Amino acid sequence: MKIPSPLTSFKVDYPRNTATPVVVSSPHSGRYYPSDFLSSASLSLFELQRIEDRFMDQLLEDAPDFGATLLSANFSRAWCDVNRDWREVDPEMFAPTPPADEVLLSAKVQAGFGVIPRCISQGRQIYGHSLQLSELRKRIATAWLPYHEALGALLEETRLRFGYAILLDMHSMPKLPYARSGDIVLGDVHGKSSSKEIIDKIDTEIKYSNYSVRRNFPYSGGYITQHYGRPEEKIHAVQIEICRSLYLNNATLEPGSGFMETKKNMRRFLAAISGWTL
């Protein structure tokens, strides 16, 4: 089944070879910024781009060569964050405020990182004014909802076809401030979103490229991993966070010296996981 995409909120790249049960999601790599958003933001485009999982979609673009389906967002995470529940809204950002049953005051919301982010980092606010409630609903309708309708349909189709589905939810992270920081963090919501066999296999294949791996700390899995990871229903989800210093020049936000090496390692990893499923 081909997911219709009348909007430009996401892109689906289907398997170019024998299909596998692997679906790859890149929800934070979008680089589209609506002009009205940029004109009303208190921060420059360059500053807003720092919240992206920049170029993650390009690191993963070969996934369909190995039978995986790749879903990637086109819109910026600063405009709408699909790795949040649609109700994770800061009501004080909007006038009038949304109804109480449309608000979920999570820790992420309180920190400024809801479905419509208030900040790009602690203390770095995107807006100097309130947004119309209609703006919230427009972004949910044109970005959040289409992305999740597509992801849900892809996972269900995959599960019905193969008997199970594996979702790899791909992200990038800043260098962790620990002595043993780790190049990559795997999150399975502390064993709730994936079988042990699958996350162990992912761990093994990533370490084959000499990456250091941490599990569930400091990232155990966001909304996508928590919501779609249902091993008892044969849908397994693992969040994979890749350190940006491996492939990105943080000063210019352009591909760094390690970009092609990281992409090669991602190709090898995706080939190994897809081959293992067959």
C-alpha positions as CSV (number, residue, x, y, z in Angstrom):
1,M,0.0,0.0,0.0
2,K,1.3,3.5,-0.9
3,I,0.5,6.1,1.7
4,P,-1.1,9.1,0.0
5,S,0.7,12.4,0.7
6,P,-1.3,15.3,-0.5
7,L,0.5,17.5,2.0
8,T,4.3,18.1,2.1
9,S,4.6,17.3,5.7
10,F,6.5,14.0,5.2
11,K,8.2,11.8,2.7
12,V,8.0,8.0,2.4
13,D,10.8,6.1,0.6
14,Y,9.7,2.5,-0.1
15,P,12.0,-0.5,-0.4
16,R,13.9,-0.7,-3.6
17,N,14.7,-4.3,-3.2
18,T,13.1,-7.2,-1.3
19,A,11.0,-5.7,1.5
20,T,11.8,-6.4,5.1
21,P,9.8,-5.8,8.4
22,V,12.0,-2.7,9.2
23,V,10.5,0.8,9.2
24,V,12.8,3.7,9.8
25,S,11.5,7.0,11.2
26,S,13.3,10.3,11.1
27,P,10.9,12.8,12.7
28,H,13.3,15.6,13.5
29,S,15.4,16.0,10.4
30,G,13.0,18.3,8.5
31,R,14.4,21.5,7.1
32,Y,11.3,23.4,6.0
33,Y,10.5,26.6,7.9
34,P,7.3,28.5,6.9
35,S,8.0,32.1,6.0
36,D,5.4,33.4,8.5
37,F,7.0,31.3,11.3
38,L,10.5,32.8,10.5
39,S,9.2,36.3,10.4
40,S,7.5,36.0,13.7
41,A,10.3,34.1,15.6
42,S,12.6,35.9,18.0
43,L,15.5,33.7,16.9
44,S,17.4,33.6,13.6
45,L,17.1,30.7,11.2
46,F,20.6,29.5,12.1
47,E,19.6,29.4,15.8
48,L,16.4,27.5,15.0
49,Q,18.3,25.0,12.9
50,R,20.2,23.9,16.0
51,I,17.2,22.0,17.3
52,E,17.1,19.8,14.1
53,D,18.4,16.3,14.0
54,R,20.3,17.8,11.1
55,F,21.0,15.6,8.0
56,M,19.7,12.5,9.8
57,D,17.5,11.7,6.8
58,Q,20.6,11.9,4.5
59,L,22.5,9.5,6.8
60,L,19.6,7.1,6.4
61,E,18.6,7.6,2.8
62,D,20.0,4.2,1.7
63,A,17.7,2.3,4.0
64,P,15.3,1.4,1.1
65,D,18.3,-0.3,-0.7
66,F,18.1,-2.9,2.1
67,G,14.4,-3.4,2.1
68,A,13.5,-0.9,4.8
69,T,10.8,1.7,4.5
70,L,12.0,5.3,5.4
71,L,9.6,7.9,6.7
72,S,11.0,11.4,7.3
73,A,9.5,14.7,8.2
74,N,9.8,17.7,5.9
75,F,8.9,20.4,8.5
76,S,11.2,21.7,11.2
77,R,11.0,20.3,14.7
78,A,11.0,23.9,15.9
79,W,7.6,24.4,14.1
80,C,6.0,21.1,15.2
81,D,7.5,18.2,17.2
82,V,5.9,14.9,16.2
83,N,7.8,13.1,18.9
84,R,5.3,14.5,21.4
85,D,1.7,13.6,22.2
86,W,-0.5,16.1,20.3
87,R,-1.8,17.3,23.7
88,E,1.6,18.1,25.1
89,V,0.8,21.8,24.9
90,D,1.9,24.8,27.0
91,P,-1.5,26.6,27.3
92,E,0.2,29.9,28.2
93,M,1.6,30.1,24.7
94,F,-1.8,30.5,23.1
95,A,-4.7,32.9,23.1
96,P,-7.3,31.9,23.8
97,T,-5.9,29.0,25.8
98,P,-6.8,25.5,24.6
99,P,-9.5,23.4,26.5
100,A,-8.2,21.5,29.5
101,D,-8.9,18.1,27.8
102,E,-6.5,19.1,25.0
103,V,-3.6,19.8,27.4
104,L,-1.1,17.3,28.8
105,L,1.3,19.1,31.1
106,S,4.3,16.7,30.9
107,A,7.8,17.4,32.1
108,K,8.8,18.1,28.4
109,V,6.1,20.8,28.2
110,Q,7.1,22.4,31.4
111,A,10.7,22.6,30.2
112,G,9.6,24.3,27.0
113,F,9.7,21.3,24.6
114,G,6.1,20.5,23.8
115,V,4.5,19.6,20.5
116,I,4.8,23.3,19.7
117,P,8.2,24.1,21.3
118,R,8.5,27.2,23.3
119,C,12.3,27.0,23.4
120,I,15.2,25.6,21.4
121,S,17.2,25.1,24.6
122,Q,16.8,26.2,28.2
123,G,16.2,30.0,28.3
124,R,16.3,30.3,24.4
125,Q,12.7,31.2,23.6
126,I,11.4,31.0,20.1
127,Y,8.5,33.5,20.5
128,G,8.1,36.9,22.1
129,H,4.4,36.9,21.8
130,S,1.4,34.6,22.2
131,L,0.2,32.4,19.3
132,Q,-3.4,32.1,18.1
133,L,-5.1,28.9,19.2
134,S,-5.9,28.4,15.5
135,E,-2.2,28.2,14.8
136,L,-1.8,25.3,17.2
137,R,-4.6,23.4,15.5
138,K,-3.3,24.2,12.0
139,R,0.1,22.7,12.8
140,I,-1.4,19.6,14.4
141,A,-3.7,19.1,11.4
142,T,-1.0,19.7,8.7
143,A,2.1,18.2,10.3
144,W,1.5,16.0,13.4
145,L,-1.6,14.1,12.2
146,P,-0.4,13.2,8.7
147,Y,3.0,12.0,10.0
148,H,1.4,9.7,12.6
149,E,-1.3,8.5,10.2
150,A,1.5,7.5,7.8
151,L,3.6,5.9,10.5
152,G,0.7,4.0,12.0
153,A,-0.4,2.7,8.6
154,L,3.1,1.6,7.6
155,L,3.7,-0.3,10.9
156,E,0.3,-2.0,10.7
157,E,0.8,-3.0,7.0
158,T,4.3,-4.3,7.9
159,R,3.0,-6.3,10.8
160,L,0.2,-7.9,8.8
161,R,2.6,-8.8,6.0
162,F,5.5,-10.2,8.0
163,G,3.8,-11.1,11.3
164,Y,5.8,-8.4,13.1
165,A,7.4,-5.0,12.5
166,I,10.6,-3.3,13.8
167,L,10.5,0.5,14.1
168,L,13.9,2.3,14.3
169,D,13.2,5.8,15.4
170,M,16.3,7.7,14.5
171,H,17.6,10.9,16.2
172,S,20.8,12.8,16.9
173,M,22.1,14.1,20.2
174,P,24.7,16.5,21.5
175,K,27.9,15.1,23.0
176,L,26.9,13.7,26.4
177,P,28.7,15.3,29.4
178,Y,29.9,12.1,31.0
179,A,33.3,10.5,31.3
180,R,31.9,7.5,29.4
181,S,29.5,9.5,27.3
182,G,28.7,7.0,24.5
183,D,28.5,7.5,20.7
184,I,25.0,6.1,20.5
185,V,22.2,5.7,22.9
186,L,19.5,3.0,22.4
187,G,16.2,3.4,24.1
188,D,13.5,0.7,24.5
189,V,11.6,2.4,27.4
190,H,13.5,0.2,29.8
191,G,12.5,-3.1,28.1
192,K,8.9,-2.1,27.4
193,S,9.0,-1.2,23.7
194,S,11.0,-4.0,22.1
195,S,11.9,-7.6,22.7
196,K,15.3,-8.2,24.3
197,E,16.4,-10.2,21.2
198,I,15.9,-7.3,18.9
199,I,17.6,-4.6,20.9
200,D,20.5,-6.9,21.7
201,K,20.9,-7.5,17.9
202,I,20.8,-3.7,17.3
203,D,23.4,-3.2,20.0
204,T,25.7,-5.8,18.6
205,E,25.5,-4.5,15.0
206,I,26.2,-0.9,16.1
207,K,29.2,-1.9,18.1
208,Y,30.6,-3.7,15.0
209,S,31.4,-0.2,13.8
210,N,33.4,0.5,17.0
211,Y,30.8,2.8,18.4
212,S,30.3,3.0,22.2
213,V,26.7,2.3,23.2
214,R,24.6,3.2,26.2
215,R,21.1,2.0,26.9
216,N,18.1,4.1,28.1
217,F,20.3,6.8,29.6
218,P,19.8,9.7,29.3
219,Y,17.3,8.8,26.5
220,S,14.9,5.9,27.0
221,G,12.5,6.7,24.2
222,G,10.2,9.5,23.3
223,Y,6.5,9.5,22.4
224,I,7.0,7.6,19.1
225,T,8.9,4.8,20.8
226,Q,6.5,4.7,23.7
227,H,3.3,4.9,21.7
228,Y,4.2,2.4,18.9
229,G,6.4,0.0,20.7
230,R,4.0,-2.9,21.6
231,P,6.0,-6.1,21.6
232,E,2.9,-8.1,22.8
233,E,1.3,-7.0,19.5
234,K,4.4,-7.8,17.5
235,I,5.5,-4.2,16.9
236,H,8.9,-3.5,18.3
237,A,10.3,0.1,18.6
238,V,13.8,1.2,19.5
239,Q,14.9,4.9,19.6
240,I,18.5,5.4,18.3
241,E,20.3,8.6,19.2
242,I,23.6,9.3,17.3
243,C,26.1,11.8,18.6
244,R,26.2,14.8,16.2
245,S,30.0,15.2,16.8
246,L,30.4,12.0,14.7
247,Y,29.1,13.6,11.5
248,L,28.2,17.3,12.0
249,N,30.3,20.5,12.2
250,N,28.5,22.2,15.1
251,A,30.0,25.6,14.3
252,T,28.6,25.7,10.7
253,L,25.8,23.1,10.9
254,E,27.2,21.6,7.8
255,P,28.3,18.0,7.3
256,G,31.5,17.4,9.2
257,S,34.6,15.4,8.3
258,G,33.1,12.2,9.7
259,F,29.8,12.5,7.7
260,M,30.7,9.9,5.0
261,E,32.2,7.5,7.4
262,T,29.0,7.7,9.6
263,K,26.8,7.2,6.6
264,K,28.8,4.2,5.6
265,N,28.4,2.7,9.1
266,M,24.7,3.4,8.9
267,R,24.5,1.6,5.6
268,R,26.3,-1.4,7.1
269,F,24.0,-1.4,10.2
270,L,20.8,-1.1,8.1
271,A,22.0,-3.9,5.8
272,A,22.8,-6.1,8.8
273,I,19.5,-5.6,10.5
274,S,17.4,-6.0,7.4
275,G,19.3,-9.1,6.4
276,W,18.9,-10.6,9.9
277,T,15.1,-10.1,9.7
278,L,15.0,-12.2,6.5
